[in-house]
Amino acid sequence: MNKKKIIKDPVYGFIAIPSELVQMVVDHPVFQRMRQIKQLGLADLIYPGATHSRFNHALGAMHLMTLALDTLASKGVKITRKEYEGAVLAILMHDLGHGPFSHVLEKMIMPGIPHEKVSERIISELNKDFNGRLSTALEIFRGKHKKKFLNQLVSSQLDVDRLDYLARDSFFSGVDEGKIGADRIIRMMNAHQGMLVVEEKALYSLENFLNARRLMYWQVYLHKTTLSVENMLESIWTRARKLLPKGKLPVHSFSLYHFLERSPQEKRISKKDLQAFIALDDHDVWHAIKVWANVNDPILSRLCKGIVYRDLFKVILSEKRPAAKEVKRLESSIARSYDLNLKDSKYFVKTGSITNSAYIREKEHILVKRKDGSIVDIVEAADLPNIKAMSKEVKKSFLCYKKL
């Protein structure tokens, strides 16, 4: 087998699969499933080009990981062949735990179980199939490897996951503000006492990276239309779960049926959960939404038709929480217009909050190596107030409702 199989990527050009084991993982059905999971959920309702998949992103992150490891090795950082392959596999498999529409339905399918935990479980099961050859990858994914920089390249505030998704999401959405100098940042990476650091020469590239992340959250990930669709999907899932025990809900996907029926209080991932999850993708949910748009239940039907025909909820962002009086007024108005009881009108009026913080200082820091050899946090290294400002969390409340 050709150990250097080449793939044409729209963001980076030609990228290479570095080993036979990596190719075997890429070819595995569990990994191939990610072709059917959109990277940005339903963001293509806002940005028509944003139809790329988790599969694309995983391969892109793998490519950046090879660049980062090669850079570190060229600077004298010791990385064994086993560690190199383990880090590449860890980032390649890091998103296996994403469900339909990525983050959108994560809190609904298995409440309280983040996608990282699902990824860990899937990698553990794959490791059995590969006779323990993924053990180093699993150790790095869990953040338990003795060489901390390997863990940080997979998961930190400056990991190759973020470097790829910002570049890729910017490319496909057309949001130019998300463009970053990933190549410059990677080539300035180094290791100090086992920790990942970036040389001071890349400071302005790091500032651009953090600013791009902040802007991409406002313009793409937390866009008002994104919030609208997410809240509509949440209402659809809630209503579908209520109708399921009454036998009034046609469900043609066994995996979707499993999670609609699954108890939200269950905090353990069973074998049956795992089997159903790896068979579930965007197509299962899209098919259900199209079918449910024509069911007899007026609530579920109206919600699903809203998604299918892009008749979306209106979203109002504010620094303050929506006034209770305004929320009740909207609920009453919708109840009268749709001939619903007040309780059921809540499917069409949602409230909540969103937060955006490009850099969280309380988490593992982004470390900068100064010219004199000292290691400092990026906020201390920056001579511009912009990075300091981006380390503050911005919180906004929203009111999301069906326009009449």
C-alpha positions as CSV (number, residue, x, y, z in Angstrom):
1,M,0.0,0.0,0.0
2,N,1.1,3.5,-0.7
3,K,1.9,4.9,2.7
4,K,1.9,8.5,1.4
5,K,-1.6,8.6,-0.2
6,I,-2.3,12.1,-1.4
7,I,-5.7,13.9,-0.9
8,K,-6.6,17.2,-2.5
9,D,-7.9,19.6,0.1
10,P,-9.5,22.9,-0.9
11,V,-7.9,24.8,2.0
12,Y,-4.3,23.5,2.0
13,G,-3.9,21.9,-1.4
14,F,-2.4,18.4,-1.5
15,I,-2.1,16.7,1.9
16,A,-0.6,13.3,2.7
17,I,-1.8,10.4,4.8
18,P,1.4,9.8,6.9
19,S,1.2,6.0,7.6
20,E,-0.6,2.8,6.8
21,L,-2.3,2.8,10.2
22,V,-3.7,6.3,9.7
23,Q,-5.0,5.2,6.3
24,M,-6.7,2.2,7.9
25,V,-8.5,4.5,10.4
26,V,-9.5,6.9,7.6
27,D,-11.0,4.0,5.7
28,H,-12.9,2.7,8.8
29,P,-16.8,3.1,8.6
30,V,-16.9,4.9,11.9
31,F,-14.6,7.6,10.5
32,Q,-16.3,7.6,7.1
33,R,-19.6,8.4,8.9
34,M,-18.2,12.0,9.4
35,R,-18.8,12.7,5.7
36,Q,-22.5,12.8,6.6
37,I,-22.0,15.3,9.5
38,K,-21.9,18.9,8.6
39,Q,-19.2,20.9,10.3
40,L,-21.4,23.9,10.9
41,G,-24.8,22.3,11.3
42,L,-27.4,24.4,9.5
43,A,-25.2,27.4,9.0
44,D,-25.7,27.0,5.3
45,L,-29.1,28.6,5.8
46,I,-27.0,31.8,6.4
47,Y,-23.9,31.1,4.4
48,P,-24.8,28.8,1.4
49,G,-21.2,27.6,0.9
50,A,-20.9,26.3,4.5
51,T,-21.7,22.7,3.6
52,H,-18.3,21.2,4.5
53,S,-18.2,18.1,6.8
54,R,-16.5,16.9,9.9
55,F,-14.6,14.5,7.6
56,N,-13.0,17.5,5.8
57,H,-12.1,19.1,9.1
58,A,-10.6,16.0,10.6
59,L,-8.3,15.5,7.6
60,G,-7.3,19.2,7.7
61,A,-6.5,19.1,11.4
62,M,-4.4,15.9,10.7
63,H,-2.5,17.8,8.1
64,L,-1.8,20.7,10.5
65,M,-0.7,18.2,13.2
66,T,2.0,16.8,10.8
67,L,3.2,20.3,10.1
68,A,3.4,21.1,13.9
69,L,5.2,17.9,14.8
70,D,7.7,18.3,11.9
71,T,8.3,21.9,13.1
72,L,9.0,20.8,16.7
73,A,11.2,18.0,15.5
74,S,13.2,20.3,13.4
75,K,13.9,22.4,16.5
76,G,15.3,19.5,18.4
77,V,12.2,18.4,20.3
78,K,12.3,14.7,20.7
79,I,9.2,12.9,19.2
80,T,9.3,9.2,18.7
81,R,7.7,7.6,15.6
82,K,5.1,6.1,18.0
83,E,4.3,9.5,19.5
84,Y,4.2,11.2,16.1
85,E,1.6,8.6,14.8
86,G,-0.3,8.7,18.1
87,A,-0.7,12.5,17.9
88,V,-1.8,12.4,14.3
89,L,-4.4,9.7,15.1
90,A,-5.6,11.6,18.2
91,I,-6.4,14.7,16.2
92,L,-7.8,12.7,13.3
93,M,-10.3,11.0,15.6
94,H,-11.1,13.9,17.9
95,D,-14.5,14.6,16.5
96,L,-15.9,11.1,16.1
97,G,-18.3,11.9,19.0
98,H,-20.2,14.6,17.1
99,G,-23.8,13.8,16.3
100,P,-26.1,15.2,13.7
101,F,-25.6,18.9,12.9
102,S,-22.5,18.9,15.1
103,H,-23.1,21.0,18.3
104,V,-26.8,21.7,17.5
105,L,-28.3,18.5,18.9
106,E,-25.5,17.5,21.2
107,K,-27.3,18.5,24.4
108,M,-30.5,16.7,23.2
109,I,-29.3,13.3,22.0
110,M,-27.5,12.3,25.2
111,P,-28.0,15.2,27.7
112,G,-25.0,15.8,30.0
113,I,-22.6,13.8,27.9
114,P,-20.3,16.1,25.8
115,H,-19.1,15.0,22.4
116,E,-15.6,14.6,23.8
117,K,-16.8,11.8,26.1
118,V,-18.5,10.1,23.1
119,S,-15.3,10.5,21.1
120,E,-13.2,8.9,23.9
121,R,-15.6,5.9,24.1
122,I,-15.5,5.4,20.3
123,I,-11.7,5.6,20.2
124,S,-11.6,3.1,23.0
125,E,-13.7,0.6,21.1
126,L,-11.7,1.2,17.9
127,N,-8.6,0.5,19.9
128,K,-9.9,-3.0,20.6
129,D,-10.6,-3.6,16.9
130,F,-7.0,-2.4,16.1
131,N,-5.5,-4.7,18.8
132,G,-4.2,-1.8,21.0
133,R,-2.5,0.1,18.2
134,L,-4.4,3.3,19.0
135,S,-3.4,3.3,22.7
136,T,-0.9,6.2,22.4
137,A,-3.6,8.2,20.4
138,L,-6.1,7.5,23.2
139,E,-3.6,8.6,25.9
140,I,-2.9,11.8,24.0
141,F,-6.7,12.4,23.4
142,R,-7.3,12.0,27.1
143,G,-4.6,14.6,27.8
144,K,-2.6,12.0,29.8
145,H,0.6,11.8,27.8
146,K,3.8,12.7,29.7
147,K,4.8,15.1,26.9
148,K,2.3,17.8,27.6
149,F,2.8,19.5,24.2
150,L,1.3,16.5,22.4
151,N,-1.8,16.8,24.5
152,Q,-1.9,20.6,23.9
153,L,-1.7,20.2,20.2
154,V,-4.9,18.2,20.3
155,S,-6.8,20.1,23.0
156,S,-5.9,23.6,24.3
157,Q,-6.5,27.2,23.5
158,L,-4.1,27.0,20.6
159,D,-4.6,23.5,19.3
160,V,-4.6,22.4,15.6
161,D,-8.3,21.7,15.9
162,R,-9.0,25.4,16.3
163,L,-6.4,26.4,13.7
164,D,-8.1,24.2,11.1
165,Y,-11.8,25.0,11.9
166,L,-11.2,28.7,11.8
167,A,-9.4,28.6,8.5
168,R,-11.9,26.1,7.0
169,D,-15.1,27.7,8.3
170,S,-13.9,31.1,7.1
171,F,-13.1,29.6,3.7
172,F,-16.4,27.9,3.1
173,S,-18.6,30.5,4.8
174,G,-16.8,33.4,3.0
175,V,-16.4,35.3,6.2
176,D,-13.0,36.9,5.6
177,E,-12.6,38.0,9.2
178,G,-12.0,34.4,10.2
179,K,-8.8,34.2,8.1
180,I,-5.7,33.3,10.2
181,G,-2.0,32.8,9.7
182,A,-2.0,29.1,10.8
183,D,1.2,28.4,8.9
184,R,3.1,31.3,10.6
185,I,1.8,30.2,14.1
186,I,2.8,26.6,13.5
187,R,6.3,27.4,12.3
188,M,6.8,29.5,15.4
189,M,5.8,26.7,17.8
190,N,8.3,25.2,20.2
191,A,8.4,23.2,23.4
192,H,9.7,24.4,26.8
193,Q,9.9,22.0,29.7
194,G,7.4,19.8,27.9
195,M,4.9,22.6,27.3
196,L,3.8,24.0,24.0
197,V,5.1,27.6,23.5
198,V,5.1,30.0,20.6
199,E,8.0,32.3,19.8
200,E,7.5,36.0,20.3
201,K,7.9,36.7,16.6
202,A,4.4,35.2,16.1
203,L,2.7,37.5,18.6
204,Y,0.8,39.5,16.0
205,S,-0.3,36.3,14.3
206,L,-1.6,35.1,17.6
207,E,-3.5,38.3,18.1
208,N,-5.1,37.9,14.7
209,F,-5.9,34.2,15.6
210,L,-7.8,35.3,18.8
211,N,-9.5,38.2,17.1
212,A,-10.6,35.9,14.2
213,R,-12.0,33.4,16.7
214,R,-14.0,36.2,18.4
215,L,-15.4,37.5,15.1
216,M,-16.2,34.0,13.8
217,Y,-18.3,33.4,16.9
218,W,-20.3,36.5,16.5
219,Q,-20.6,36.2,12.7
220,V,-21.0,32.4,12.3
221,Y,-21.2,30.2,15.4
222,L,-23.4,32.6,17.4
223,H,-25.1,34.3,14.4
224,K,-28.8,35.2,15.1
225,T,-30.0,32.8,12.5
226,T,-27.9,30.0,13.9
227,L,-29.5,30.6,17.3
228,S,-32.9,30.6,15.7
229,V,-32.4,27.2,14.0
230,E,-30.9,25.7,17.1
231,N,-33.8,26.7,19.2
232,M,-36.3,25.5,16.7
233,L,-34.5,22.1,16.6
234,E,-34.6,22.0,20.3
235,S,-38.4,22.5,20.3
236,I,-38.8,19.9,17.5
237,W,-36.8,17.3,19.6
238,T,-38.8,18.1,22.8
239,R,-42.1,17.8,20.9
240,A,-41.1,14.6,19.2
241,R,-40.1,13.0,22.4
242,K,-43.6,13.9,23.9
243,L,-45.4,12.4,20.9
244,L,-43.3,9.2,20.7
245,P,-45.0,7.3,23.6
246,K,-48.4,8.1,22.2
247,G,-47.7,6.3,19.0
248,K,-48.3,9.5,17.0
249,L,-44.8,9.9,15.6
250,P,-43.5,8.2,12.5
251,V,-39.8,7.4,12.9
252,H,-38.1,5.5,10.1
253,S,-34.5,5.5,11.6
254,F,-33.8,3.0,14.3
255,S,-31.0,5.1,15.7
256,L,-33.1,8.3,15.8
257,Y,-35.9,6.3,17.5
258,H,-33.4,5.0,20.1
259,F,-32.3,8.4,21.2
260,L,-35.9,9.9,21.2
261,E,-36.8,7.0,23.5
262,R,-33.6,7.1,25.6
263,S,-34.0,8.6,29.1
264,P,-32.5,12.1,29.5
265,Q,-31.4,11.1,33.0
266,E,-29.1,8.3,31.7
267,K,-25.5,9.5,32.2
268,R,-23.8,6.3,31.0
269,I,-23.1,5.4,27.4
270,S,-24.3,1.9,26.9
271,K,-23.3,-0.4,24.1
272,K,-26.7,0.1,22.5
273,D,-26.2,3.8,22.7
274,L,-22.9,3.5,20.9
275,Q,-24.2,1.3,18.2
276,A,-27.1,3.7,17.5
277,F,-24.9,6.7,17.6
278,I,-22.4,5.6,15.0
279,A,-25.3,4.8,12.7
280,L,-26.8,8.3,13.2
281,D,-26.1,11.3,11.0
282,D,-27.6,14.4,9.5
283,H,-29.7,12.5,7.0
284,D,-31.6,10.7,9.7
285,V,-32.7,14.0,11.3
286,W,-33.4,15.7,7.9
287,H,-35.6,12.9,6.8
288,A,-37.5,13.0,10.1
289,I,-38.0,16.7,9.8
290,K,-39.4,16.4,6.3
291,V,-41.8,13.6,7.4
292,W,-42.9,15.4,10.5
293,A,-43.7,18.5,8.6
294,N,-46.8,16.7,7.4
295,V,-47.9,15.0,10.7
296,N,-51.3,15.7,12.2
297,D,-49.8,17.4,15.3
298,P,-49.9,21.2,14.5
299,I,-47.1,22.1,16.8
300,L,-44.5,19.7,15.4
301,S,-45.7,20.2,11.8
302,R,-45.4,24.0,12.1
303,L,-41.9,23.8,13.6
304,C,-40.6,21.4,11.0
305,K,-42.1,23.4,8.1
306,G,-40.3,26.4,9.5
307,I,-37.0,24.6,9.1
308,V,-37.8,23.1,5.6
309,Y,-39.1,26.3,4.2
310,R,-36.7,28.6,6.1
311,D,-39.5,30.3,8.0
312,L,-37.3,30.8,11.0
313,F,-37.8,32.3,14.5
314,K,-36.9,36.0,15.0
315,V,-34.0,36.6,17.4
316,I,-33.4,39.7,19.5
317,L,-30.0,40.0,21.3
318,S,-29.7,42.2,24.4
319,E,-27.3,43.0,27.2
320,K,-30.2,42.4,29.6
321,R,-32.5,39.4,30.1
322,P,-35.8,39.6,28.2
323,A,-38.5,41.1,30.4
324,A,-40.9,38.5,31.8
325,K,-43.8,40.6,30.8
326,E,-42.7,40.6,27.1
327,V,-42.1,36.9,27.1
328,K,-45.6,36.2,28.5
329,R,-47.1,38.7,26.0
330,L,-45.5,36.8,23.1
331,E,-46.6,33.4,24.5
332,S,-50.2,34.7,24.9
333,S,-50.3,36.1,21.4
334,I,-49.0,32.9,19.8
335,A,-51.4,30.8,21.9
336,R,-54.4,32.8,20.5
337,S,-53.1,32.9,16.9
338,Y,-52.4,29.1,16.8
339,D,-55.3,28.1,19.1
340,L,-52.9,26.5,21.6
341,N,-52.9,26.4,25.4
342,L,-50.4,28.8,27.0
343,K,-48.1,25.9,28.0
344,D,-47.7,24.7,24.4
345,S,-47.0,28.2,23.2
346,K,-43.6,27.8,24.9
347,Y,-42.4,25.7,21.9
348,F,-42.5,28.9,19.9
349,V,-40.9,31.3,22.4
350,K,-37.4,30.6,23.8
351,T,-35.0,32.6,25.9
352,G,-31.4,32.1,26.9
353,S,-27.9,33.5,26.8
354,I,-24.7,33.2,24.7
355,T,-21.1,33.9,25.7
356,N,-18.1,34.7,23.6
357,S,-14.5,34.7,25.0
358,A,-11.6,34.4,22.5
359,Y,-9.1,33.6,25.3
360,I,-9.9,32.3,28.8
361,R,-7.0,33.1,31.1
362,E,-8.4,30.8,33.8
363,K,-7.8,27.8,31.5
364,E,-4.5,26.4,30.2
365,H,-2.5,29.4,29.0
366,I,-1.1,30.3,25.6
367,L,2.6,30.7,26.4
368,V,4.9,33.0,24.5
369,K,8.7,32.5,24.5
370,R,10.4,35.9,24.5
371,K,13.7,36.6,22.9
372,D,15.4,36.6,26.2
373,G,14.1,33.0,26.8
374,S,11.5,33.9,29.4
375,I,8.1,32.3,29.2
376,V,5.0,34.4,29.8
377,D,1.3,34.3,29.2
378,I,0.2,35.9,25.9
379,V,-1.7,38.7,27.8
380,E,1.6,39.7,29.5
381,A,3.6,39.4,26.2
382,A,1.2,41.6,24.2
383,D,2.0,45.3,24.0
384,L,-1.5,46.0,22.6
385,P,-4.7,46.3,24.6
386,N,-6.6,44.2,22.1
387,I,-5.5,40.8,23.5
388,K,-6.3,41.9,27.1
389,A,-9.8,42.9,26.0
390,M,-10.3,39.6,24.2
391,S,-9.6,37.7,27.4
392,K,-12.8,39.1,28.9
393,E,-16.0,37.1,28.5
394,V,-18.9,38.8,26.7
395,K,-22.4,37.6,27.6
396,K,-25.6,38.4,25.8
397,S,-29.2,37.4,26.4
398,F,-31.6,36.4,23.6
399,L,-35.3,36.3,22.9
400,C,-36.2,33.8,20.2
401,Y,-39.8,33.5,18.9
402,K,-42.1,32.7,16.0
403,K,-43.1,35.8,14.1
404,L,-46.9,36.1,13.5
